[in-house]
Amino acid sequence: MELLRERLIECGWKDEMKALCRSFIKKKGRNNVTVDDLVHVITPKGRASIPDSVKAELLQRIRTFLMSAAL
């Protein structure tokens, strides 16, 4: 999880998600937005915007771990 967090910060994903949240809150009004609203709107965009390189690296590390654990 820490590796994922680091990679997402490095590639600017975290800042992009912050900007999306701020934009949504500004559009709807600060008092008219709940955490559930944010999660509902941001989750699909967040998942879709994770760079393929980050996904590939994590998948490779998981495979390597599983192979070493199977021995």
N, C-alpha and C positions, 0 to 999 in steps of 0.2 A: 504494500500500500504506500509505503514511503517513497519507493522508486517511482510509482505512478504519479504521486503528488509532485515530486521533483520535476519529472518530465513535463507535466502539464503546466507547471509554472514557467519552466524554461522556454516552452514554445509559445507562451502568451495566452494559452487557453483560459487560465484563471482570470486574467484581466478582461478577456473577451466576455466571459460569463458575468463578471461584475458589471461591465458596461451594459449588457443585455438586461440585467436586473434593474439597474438604475434607470434605463430607458423605459422599461415597463412601468416602474413605480412612478416616474414622471408623467407618463401618459395617463395612467389611471388615477393618479392622486395618492399621496402618501397614506391618507386615512382610509383609502378604499381598496387596499391590497393586503392580502393575508399571505402567510408563508406558503400555504397550500396553493394559492394562485400562482406564486412564483415557481414553485416546484412543477406545477402542471404545465406552465408555459416554457420554462427553461430546460427541463429534462430532455425532451426530444432534440432540441437544438444542441444541447451540450453533448449528448451521446453521438450525434451525427458529426460534430465538429472536432472530435478527437482525431488528431493526425494519424494516418496509417502507419507512419514510422514508429509511433509510440505503441500502437496496438501490436505491431510486428515484434518489437523488442520485448514486450511483456509476454507475448505468446512464446517466443523462443526461450525466455528465461523459465517459464512454467514447464515447457517441454524438457529442458535440461534438468530441472529439479526432479521432475517425475522419472526421468531416465536414471538419474543417480539414486533415487529412492528405491527404484525397482531392483537394483543390484543388491 
